[in-house]
Amino acid sequence: DGRAITESLPAMVRINLEGRYLSLPKSVVKRGVETWNSQAAVQGTLQILDSACQAKTVSEALAEVRGFTSLGHLIWAYAYLRMLYHKDPSLFYRTVLAEPSFLMPIVYTPTVGEACQKFGQLPLLPRGCYVSLADRGNLKAVLKEYADAMLPKDQNGQPQCQCIVFSDGGRILGLGDLGVWGMGIPIGKLDLYTVCAGFDPAKTIPVMIDVGCSDASGNAAKLTIRDHILYHGLKDNRQKHTSKAGTEVNSVYYGPDSFIGEFMSAARELFGRNCLLQFEDFNSNDAFPLLEEYRNKFLTYNDDIQGAASIIVAAVLGGIKLQKPECTSLLKELQGLRVLFHGAGSANLGGAQLLSAEVQMAPGAVVVTNSRGVIWRSEDGNKGTFRNDEQKAVALIGEPKGYDNTDLVSIIQHHKPDVLIGAVGKVPGCFTEEVVKAMLGVQVAKATPGRPIIFALSNPMSQAEITAEDCYKFSQGKAIFGSGTRFPPVEVQGRTRVPGQVNNFFIFPGMSFGAVCCEASCITDHLFMEAAEAVANSLDKVDIEADSVLPSTARIREVGENVAATVVMACQKAGLAQKVLGSSYAEVSEQLANMRWDPDEAHHIQLDDPAAPCAVCALV
C-alpha cells in the first residue's frame, strides 16, 4: 500500500520554499510543501529524478537525457530537464543551447503538452508563481512575495523582473482547459526566451492565473484534471457569462474590478512600465477582448494571436523565397497572392488580420472558413456566418454564391488561393488528395505557374490536416509544405525535403527581447510584420536547398538575434523606443549582444539543505 511504499524509500530531499505562502497553490500551502512532495505518487518520481540528474558538464547532461529519450517516450526526459534546471540553471541552458534541435521539442512543444496533462504528478519545484482568485484585492502582495524569494535585487534592494509570461490554463495548446497544470507552458515559454534570445532566466516569472478549472469535459482528452487527487489549484468551476458578442467568457476578467487588470497593474507597480507582460494560452473568447483592452495600456501582447500570425506570415514569405531566392521585396510579392485560412482559431484569425491590415492585400484575397464554411457578412453586418467580432472582422462582404461555400475543394476552385493554411484542430487529414490537387490546379491555370504553399498547423502531429509525406506525394513534389509539429525529412524524387516547423519560437523570443531592451512603449502589429520578414530573411542556402520555409532550429539563436535587432530598429523608427540602442543595424546588434545573458558567465547561488546534503538543492 502507499504507506509501505513510503516507508521503504530513503529519506527524501527537502525542497525549501520558506517564505512562500501566497504565491504557491493554496492546496499545497494547506498541506505543506514537504507533505505534498512526500506523497507516494510524487515521492518516487522525485527520488528517481534526483538520482538520475548528476551531471556537472554539458556532455554529461546530454548523456543523461539521452538515457531517457532512448526509451522512446519523452515525458521522463522533460522531467529530467526540469530537475536539471532546478539543480543548475546555467548548465540547463548550456545544454539546450548545445543541441537546440534535439532538446527544444522536449523542453517545449510537443512534449510540454503531455507534461501539462500530468504536471501535478511531477514534483513541485520552486519556479512558478500561482495567482489565485482567493487573493483578489491582494495580488500585489502575491507577486511581491514571489519576487522577494526568487528574483535578484538591484542596488536599492528592488527585485528585478524583465518579463512575465502568464496563462490561466484555459486553452493549453490544443488540449483544452488544464487549469494550473498548465504551468508547464509559461515555464517552457520563458526557457525559450533565454535559449532563443538571451533573457536572464532569473529575471523572469512564469505565472498561472488560478480562477478555477472545467471538469473532464473541458479538455480534449477528457482527462480528470480538476478532480485529480494531485490537482493543486482551485477545485471550482470557472465563473462565466455570455458576452455582448455572444461568446462565453470568464466573468472575473471584466469590469472595473477585473482580476486581469489588477494582476497587470500590480506587476507594473512592482517591476516598472518596462516589464513585459505576455498573455499565453487563454481561451480565444477571452484572448481577443483582453488583448484589445490592455495592449495600449501595458507593454504586452498575446503570442497565440500576434506571434502565431507573425510566424504564419514569415512562413508564407519563406515559401516565396524558396521560389524566388533572389527576391529583395518579399512583402511586395505577398501582396499579389491569395490566401485561404481553413479554421477560425486565434492563429488563423490573427494571421488574416495581420495580412489585411499590414500587407494591405486586395479585397477578397484573404478568405477564412469556420465550421459553417466561408466566413461572410452582409454589408450592414447584421447577417453572416461569423461567430464573434473577430471572425466578423475578417469576413468576406456578401453571401457567397455560385459554389458550395462549405466544401473545401469547391472553395479552392472558386477563390483560387496560392496559399492554404490549415489550423482546424479537430479534423485531422482534412487536406485530402482532392484538396491538394485543387491547389495544384490553381497554379496550372496561371500564365506563370508557381508552387502551391500548404501548411498543416494543427498540433499535435495526430491532428495535422495532412502529413508531409502525403502532401509531397499528392502534389508530385510540387507543393511547398510546412507544419505546426515538426515532421521528419521526406525523400521526394531523389531529393531530401525538410518540412519547416511553423512555430512561434522563431518570433516571440526576439520580439520580447528587442521590445524590453529598447524599452518600447507598446508592441504594435507592425512590429510582428517586421519580425516575420526578419525570420524569412534568415533563410540560408541550406534551408532553401532543403525546401524549408523557415530556418533550421539549429540556428534558433541567430534567428532570435535577427528578430530582436529588427524590432529595435522598427521601434526607433516609429518613435516607440524610449531607449535608443544605435543608429544602424550593426550598432543595435552590438548593443543587444552586450545585453544578453550568458549561461557560461552566470553564477546561480543555491543553498544545499544540510539535512539532505546528497540530494536536490534547497532554494530559500
C-alpha positions in Angstrom: 0.0 0.0 0.0 1.0 3.7 -0.1 2.4 3.5 3.5 4.6 0.6 2.7 6.0 2.3 -0.4 6.7 5.4 1.6 8.4 3.5 4.4 10.6 1.6 2.0 12.1 4.7 0.5 15.1 6.5 2.0 14.6 10.0 3.4 13.7 12.4 0.7 15.2 15.7 -0.1 13.5 18.7 1.4 12.6 21.4 -1.2 12.7 24.5 0.8 10.1 27.1 -0.2 10.3 29.1 3.0 8.5 32.4 2.9 6.2 31.3 0.0 2.6 31.2 1.1 0.6 33.5 -1.1 2.4 32.6 -4.4 2.1 28.8 -4.0 -1.1 26.8 -4.9 -3.5 27.0 -2.0 -3.8 23.2 -1.6 0.0 22.9 -1.4 0.2 25.6 1.3 -2.6 24.0 3.3 -0.9 20.6 3.3 2.7 21.9 3.4 5.3 21.6 0.6 7.2 18.7 2.3 3.9 16.8 2.8 2.9 17.4 -0.8 6.1 16.2 -2.4 6.3 13.2 0.1 3.1 11.7 -1.3 3.9 8.3 -2.7 2.8 9.2 -6.2 5.2 12.1 -6.3 8.0 11.0 -3.9 9.1 8.1 -6.0 9.4 10.3 -9.1 11.3 12.9 -7.2 13.8 10.3 -6.0 14.3 8.9 -9.5 14.9 12.3 -11.0 17.2 13.3 -8.1 19.3 10.2 -8.5 19.4 10.4 -12.3 20.4 14.1 -12.5 24.0 14.0 -11.5 25.5 15.9 -14.5 28.2 18.5 -14.0 29.0 19.2 -17.6 27.1 19.6 -20.9 28.3 16.3 -22.2 27.2 14.5 -19.0 23.8 16.2 -19.1 23.3 15.2 -22.8 24.2 11.6 -22.0 21.7 11.5 -19.1 18.8 13.0 -21.1 19.6 10.6 -24.0 19.3 7.8 -21.5 15.6 8.8 -21.1 14.9 9.5 -24.7 16.3 6.1 -25.7 13.2 4.6 -24.1 11.1 6.2 -26.8 8.9 8.3 -24.5 9.8 12.0 -23.8 7.9 12.8 -20.7 10.7 11.4 -18.5 13.2 13.4 -20.5 11.1 16.5 -19.8 11.0 15.8 -16.1 14.8 15.2 -16.1 15.4 18.6 -17.7 13.2 20.3 -15.1 15.3 18.8 -12.4 18.5 19.8 -14.2 17.2 23.4 -14.3 16.4 23.2 -10.6 19.8 21.9 -9.7 21.9 24.1 -12.1 20.1 26.6 -14.3 23.3 27.6 -16.1 24.1 24.0 -17.0 20.5 23.5 -18.2 20.7 26.4 -20.6 24.2 25.5 -21.8 22.9 22.0 -22.6 19.9 23.2 -24.5 22.0 25.7 -26.5 24.4 22.9 -27.3 21.7 20.9 -29.2 18.6 23.0 -29.6 17.1 20.9 -32.4 17.2 17.9 -30.1 16.1 19.5 -26.8 13.6 22.2 -27.7 10.9 19.7 -28.6 11.4 18.2 -25.2 11.5 21.5 -23.2 8.6 22.9 -25.1 6.2 21.7 -27.8 5.2 19.0 -28.4 6.3 17.3 -25.1 5.2 20.1 -22.9 1.6 19.3 -23.8 1.8 15.9 -22.1 3.8 17.4 -19.3 0.9 19.8 -18.6 -1.6 16.9 -18.6 0.5 15.3 -15.9 2.0 18.4 -14.2 0.6 17.8 -10.8 2.0 14.3 -10.8 5.5 15.7 -11.1 7.5 17.1 -8.1 6.5 20.6 -7.1 9.7 22.7 -7.6 10.2 26.4 -6.7 9.9 28.0 -10.1 6.5 29.4 -10.9 4.1 31.9 -9.2 0.4 31.0 -8.7 -2.0 33.9 -8.6 -5.3 32.7 -7.1 -8.8 34.2 -7.3 -8.8 33.7 -3.5 -6.3 36.5 -3.2 -8.3 39.0 -5.2 -7.6 42.5 -4.0 -4.2 41.4 -2.7 -2.4 40.4 -5.9 0.5 42.9 -5.5 1.4 41.1 -2.2 1.3 37.7 -4.1 3.8 39.0 -6.7 6.0 40.7 -4.1 6.3 37.6 -2.1 7.5 35.6 -5.1 9.8 38.4 -6.2 11.4 38.7 -2.7 12.0 35.0 -2.6 13.1 34.3 -6.2 14.3 37.3 -8.1 17.7 39.1 -7.9 17.7 42.6 -6.4 19.2 45.8 -7.7 21.5 48.1 -5.6 18.4 49.6 -3.9 17.1 46.2 -2.9 14.3 46.2 -5.5 13.5 42.9 -7.3 14.4 42.8 -11.0 12.0 41.4 -13.4 12.3 41.8 -17.2 9.2 39.8 -18.2 6.3 37.7 -17.1 4.5 35.0 -19.1 1.1 34.4 -17.7 -1.7 31.9 -18.5 -5.0 30.8 -17.0 -4.6 27.3 -18.5 -7.9 27.8 -20.3 -6.7 26.6 -23.7 -3.3 24.8 -23.3 -2.2 24.2 -26.9 -5.0 22.1 -28.5 -5.6 20.2 -25.3 -8.3 22.4 -23.7 -8.7 23.6 -20.1 -5.9 22.1 -17.9 -6.2 24.8 -15.1 -3.0 25.4 -13.1 -1.5 22.2 -14.5 -0.8 24.4 -17.5 2.2 25.9 -15.6 4.5 23.9 -18.0 3.6 26.4 -20.7 4.8 29.7 -19.0 7.9 27.9 -17.8 8.7 26.4 -21.2 8.0 29.7 -22.9 10.4 31.5 -20.7 13.0 28.8 -21.3 12.8 29.7 -25.0 13.0 33.4 -24.1 16.5 32.6 -22.8 17.6 30.0 -25.3 16.4 31.8 -28.4 17.0 35.4 -27.4 19.1 35.8 -24.3 16.9 36.8 -21.4 18.3 36.3 -17.9 16.0 33.5 -16.6 16.5 34.7 -13.0 14.7 37.9 -14.0 11.6 36.3 -15.4 8.4 35.0 -13.7 6.1 32.2 -15.0 2.6 32.8 -13.7 -0.6 30.8 -13.6 -3.8 32.7 -13.1 -6.0 30.3 -11.0 -9.6 31.2 -11.4 -10.9 27.6 -11.5 -11.0 24.8 -14.0 -13.5 22.8 -16.0 -14.3 19.2 -15.3 -13.1 16.4 -17.7 -15.5 17.6 -20.4 -13.4 20.8 -20.8 -10.3 19.2 -22.1 -9.7 17.4 -25.4 -8.7 14.0 -23.9 -11.4 14.0 -21.3 -8.8 13.6 -18.5 -9.6 14.0 -14.9 -7.6 17.1 -14.1 -9.6 19.4 -11.7 -10.8 16.4 -9.7 -7.5 14.6 -9.6 -6.1 14.0 -6.1 -2.9 15.8 -7.1 -4.6 18.8 -8.7 -3.3 21.7 -6.7 -5.4 24.6 -8.0 -8.9 25.8 -7.0 -11.3 22.9 -7.5 -14.1 25.2 -8.6 -15.8 25.8 -11.9 -14.8 28.9 -13.8 -17.2 31.8 -13.3 -18.5 32.5 -16.8 -21.2 34.6 -18.6 -22.2 35.3 -22.2 -20.6 38.4 -23.6 -22.2 41.0 -25.8 -20.6 39.3 -28.7 -22.4 36.1 -27.8 -19.3 34.2 -26.6 -18.7 32.5 -23.2 -16.1 34.4 -21.2 -14.5 34.3 -17.7 -16.6 36.8 -15.7 -13.8 37.8 -13.3 -11.7 39.2 -16.2 -14.0 42.1 -17.0 -15.4 45.2 -15.4 -13.9 47.8 -13.1 -12.6 45.2 -10.7 -11.1 43.0 -13.4 -8.8 40.2 -12.0 -6.5 40.5 -15.0 -6.4 44.3 -14.7 -5.5 44.0 -11.0 -2.7 41.5 -11.8 -1.2 43.5 -14.6 -1.4 46.8 -12.6 0.3 45.1 -9.7 3.1 43.8 -11.9 3.7 47.3 -13.3 3.7 48.9 -9.9 6.3 46.4 -8.6 8.6 46.0 -11.7 8.0 49.1 -13.7 6.5 50.1 -17.0 9.2 48.2 -19.0 8.4 44.8 -17.6 6.8 42.8 -20.5 3.6 41.0 -19.7 2.8 38.3 -22.2 -0.6 36.6 -22.5 -0.4 32.9 -23.1 -2.9 30.2 -23.8 -6.1 31.9 -22.7 -9.3 30.7 -24.4 -9.9 32.6 -27.6 -13.1 34.1 -26.3 -11.1 35.9 -23.6 -7.8 36.3 -25.5 -9.1 38.8 -28.1 -11.0 41.1 -25.9 -8.3 41.1 -23.2 -5.6 42.0 -25.8 -7.8 44.8 -27.1 -8.3 46.1 -23.6 -4.7 46.1 -22.4 -2.5 46.3 -25.5 -2.0 50.1 -25.3 -2.0 50.3 -21.5 0.9 47.9 -20.8 3.9 46.5 -22.6 2.1 43.4 -23.6 1.0 41.1 -26.4 -0.7 37.8 -27.0 1.6 35.2 -28.6 -1.3 32.9 -29.6 -2.8 35.7 -31.7 0.1 38.0 -32.7 3.0 35.7 -32.5 1.1 32.9 -34.3 0.0 35.4 -37.0 3.6 36.6 -37.5 5.1 33.1 -37.9 2.4 32.2 -40.4 3.3 35.3 -42.5 7.0 34.5 -42.0 6.4 31.0 -43.4 4.5 32.3 -46.4 7.3 34.8 -47.1 9.7 31.8 -46.8 7.6 30.0 -49.4 8.0 32.9 -51.7 11.8 33.0 -51.1 12.0 29.3 -51.9 10.6 30.1 -55.3 12.4 33.4 -55.8 15.7 33.2 -53.8 17.0 36.5 -55.2 13.8 38.4 -54.3 14.5 41.6 -52.3 10.9 42.6 -51.7 9.1 39.6 -50.2 6.2 41.7 -48.9 5.5 43.1 -52.4 5.4 39.6 -53.8 3.0 38.6 -51.0 0.6 41.4 -51.9 -0.1 39.7 -55.2 -1.1 36.3 -53.6 -4.4 34.9 -52.4 -4.6 33.1 -49.1 -7.2 30.7 -47.7 -7.2 30.1 -43.9 -9.1 26.9 -43.1 -10.2 27.1 -39.5 -11.0 30.2 -37.4 -8.9 29.8 -34.2 -6.8 32.5 -32.8 -3.8 31.8 -35.0 -5.6 31.9 -38.3 -7.7 34.9 -37.3 -4.6 36.7 -36.2 -2.9 35.8 -39.5 -5.8 37.0 -41.6 -6.0 40.3 -39.6 -2.2 40.9 -40.0 -2.3 40.3 -43.7 -5.3 42.5 -44.2 -4.1 45.4 -42.0 -0.3 45.4 -42.6 0.2 43.9 -46.0 -2.8 45.6 -47.5 -3.8 42.7 -49.7 -6.6 43.2 -52.2 -10.2 42.8 -51.1 -11.3 39.2 -51.2 -7.6 38.0 -51.4 -7.9 36.7 -47.8 -10.6 34.1 -47.1 -11.3 32.4 -43.7 -13.5 29.4 -43.0 -15.2 28.2 -39.9 -17.5 25.2 -39.2 -20.2 26.9 -41.3 -18.0 27.3 -44.3 -16.6 30.6 -45.7 -17.0 33.3 -43.2 -19.1 36.1 -44.7 -21.1 39.1 -43.5 -23.8 41.3 -45.1 -22.9 44.9 -46.0 -24.6 46.1 -42.8 -23.0 43.4 -40.7 -26.3 42.0 -39.4 -26.2 38.7 -41.2 -23.5 36.2 -41.9 -21.7 33.1 -40.8 -19.4 34.8 -38.2 -19.5 33.6 -34.6 -17.8 36.6 -32.9 -16.5 40.0 -33.6 -13.0 38.7 -34.5 -14.5 36.4 -37.3 -16.7 39.3 -38.4 -13.6 41.5 -38.9 -12.1 39.1 -41.5 -15.4 38.1 -43.1 -16.0 38.5 -46.9 -18.7 41.0 -47.6 -21.7 39.5 -49.3 -23.1 36.0 -49.2 -21.1 33.5 -51.3 -23.0 32.4 -54.4 -22.4 30.1 -57.4 -20.4 27.4 -55.5 -20.6 25.3 -52.4 -19.0 27.5 -49.7 -19.0 24.7 -47.2 -16.8 22.3 -49.3 -13.1 22.9 -49.2 -12.4 21.7 -52.8 -15.2 24.0 -54.1 -13.9 26.9 -52.1 -10.4 26.4 -53.5 -11.7 26.2 -57.1 -13.7 29.4 -56.7 -11.3 31.6 -54.7 -8.1 30.2 -56.3 -5.7 30.6 -53.3 -2.0 30.4 -53.7 -1.6 29.6 -50.0 -3.7 27.1 -48.0 -3.3 27.3 -44.2 -4.9 24.7 -42.0 -5.4 25.2 -38.3 -8.7 23.4 -37.7 -7.5 21.4 -34.7 -10.4 18.9 -34.8 -10.4 17.4 -38.3 -7.1 15.5 -38.9 -6.5 14.6 -42.5 -8.9 17.1 -44.0 -6.4 18.1 -46.7 -7.2 15.2 -48.9 -5.7 14.3 -52.2 -8.5 16.1 -53.9 -7.7 19.2 -51.9 -4.1 19.1 -52.8 -4.9 18.6 -56.5 -7.3 21.5 -56.4 -4.4 23.7 -55.1 -2.2 22.4 -58.0 -5.0 23.2 -60.4 -5.0 26.9 -59.3 -1.3 27.2 -60.3 -1.7 25.3 -63.6 -4.3 27.8 -64.8 -1.9 30.7 -64.3 0.1 32.2 -67.1 3.2 31.8 -64.9 2.5 28.9 -62.6 4.1 28.8 -59.1 4.1 26.2 -56.4 1.1 25.9 -54.1 2.0 26.6 -50.4 0.3 24.3 -48.0 0.6 24.5 -44.2 -0.9 22.0 -41.7 -0.6 23.8 -38.4 -2.8 21.8 -36.0 -0.9 20.2 -33.1 0.0 17.6 -32.1 1.0 15.6 -35.2 -2.0 13.4 -34.9 -4.3 16.4 -35.5 -2.4 17.6 -38.6 -4.5 18.4 -41.7 -2.1 16.4 -43.8 1.2 14.7 -43.3 4.4 15.9 -45.1 4.7 12.6 -46.9 1.1 12.8 -48.3 1.4 16.4 -49.2 4.5 15.8 -51.3 3.0 12.5 -52.8 -0.3 14.1 -53.7 1.4 17.1 -55.4 4.2 15.1 -57.1 6.6 17.1 -55.0 5.4 20.5 -56.3 3.8 21.7 -53.1 5.7 23.7 -50.5 4.9 22.3 -47.1 5.1 23.5 -43.5 3.6 22.2 -40.3 3.0 23.1 -36.7 4.6 19.9 -35.4 7.9 19.0 -36.9 7.7 16.2 -39.5 10.8 14.1 -40.3 12.6 14.7 -43.7 11.0 13.1 -46.7 12.7 11.8 -49.8 11.0 13.3 -52.9 12.2 12.4 -56.4 15.7 11.8 -55.1 15.8 15.0 -53.1 15.5 15.3 -49.3 12.8 17.7 -48.2 12.9 19.0 -44.6 9.5 20.4 -43.8 9.7 23.8 -42.0 8.3 23.9 -38.5 5.9 26.8 -38.4 6.3 27.6 -34.7 6.1 30.8 -32.8 9.5 30.3 -31.2 11.0 32.0 -34.2 9.1 35.1 -33.3 8.3 35.7 -29.6 11.8 35.5 -28.0 13.4 38.1 -30.3 10.2 40.2 -30.3 10.2 40.3 -26.5 14.0 40.8 -26.1 14.0 43.7 -28.6 11.0 45.4 -27.0 12.4 45.1 -23.5 15.9 46.2 -24.4 14.8 49.4 -26.2 12.1 50.0 -23.5 9.3 50.1 -26.1 6.2 52.0 -25.1 4.0 49.4 -26.7 4.1 46.4 -29.1 2.2 47.1 -32.3 1.0 44.7 -35.0 3.5 46.3 -37.4 6.4 45.0 -35.2 5.1 41.5 -35.9 5.2 42.1 -39.6 8.8 43.3 -39.3 9.6 40.2 -37.2 8.1 38.0 -39.9 10.2 39.5 -42.6 13.3 39.2 -40.4 12.7 35.4 -40.0 12.1 34.9 -43.7 15.3 36.8 -44.5 17.2 34.5 -42.1 16.8 31.5 -44.5 20.2 30.4 -45.8 21.3 28.3 -48.8 21.0 25.1 -46.7 17.4 25.9 -45.8 16.5 26.7 -49.4 18.1 23.5 -50.7 16.1 21.6 -48.1 12.9 23.3 -49.3 12.2 24.6 -45.7 10.0 27.7 -45.4 11.7 28.5 -42.1 15.3 28.4 -40.8 16.7 25.3 -39.1 16.2 25.2 -35.4 19.9 24.6 -35.0 20.2 28.4 -35.8 17.5 29.5 -33.5 19.7 31.9 -31.5 20.8 33.6 -34.7 17.2 34.0 -35.9 16.3 35.4 -32.4 19.1 37.9 -32.7 17.9 39.0 -36.2 14.3 39.4 -35.0 15.4 41.4 -31.9 17.6 43.8 -33.9 14.9 44.3 -36.5 12.3 45.0 -33.8 14.5 47.6 -32.1 15.2 49.3 -35.4 11.4 49.4 -36.1 10.7 50.7 -32.6 13.2 53.5 -33.0 11.9 54.5 -36.4 8.3 54.6 -35.1 9.1 56.5 -32.0 8.2 53.7 -29.7 11.7 53.2 -28.2 12.4 55.1 -25.0 16.0 53.9 -25.2 18.0 54.3 -28.4 20.5 51.5 -28.9 22.2 52.7 -32.1 21.7 54.4 -35.4 22.4 51.4 -37.5 21.5 47.7 -37.6 25.1 46.8 -36.7 25.2 49.2 -33.8 21.9 47.9 -32.4 23.1 44.3 -32.8 26.2 45.0 -30.9 24.3 46.6 -28.1 21.9 43.7 -27.9 24.8 41.3 -27.8 26.1 43.1 -24.7 22.7 42.9 -23.0 22.2 39.1 -23.5 22.6 36.8 -20.5 25.4 34.3 -21.0 25.0 30.9 -19.2 28.8 30.4 -19.4 29.3 33.5 -17.2 26.3 33.1 -14.9 26.7 32.0 -11.3 23.4 31.0 -9.6 23.8 30.7 -5.8 21.9 27.7 -4.4 21.9 26.6 -0.8 22.3 23.0 0.0 19.9 21.7 2.6 22.1 20.5 5.4 19.5 17.8 6.3 19.9 16.3 2.8 23.4 17.1 1.5 23.4 14.4 -1.2 20.1 15.4 -2.9 18.3 18.3 -4.5 19.4 21.8 -3.6 17.0 23.8 -1.4 16.0 27.3 -2.5 15.4 29.8 0.3 
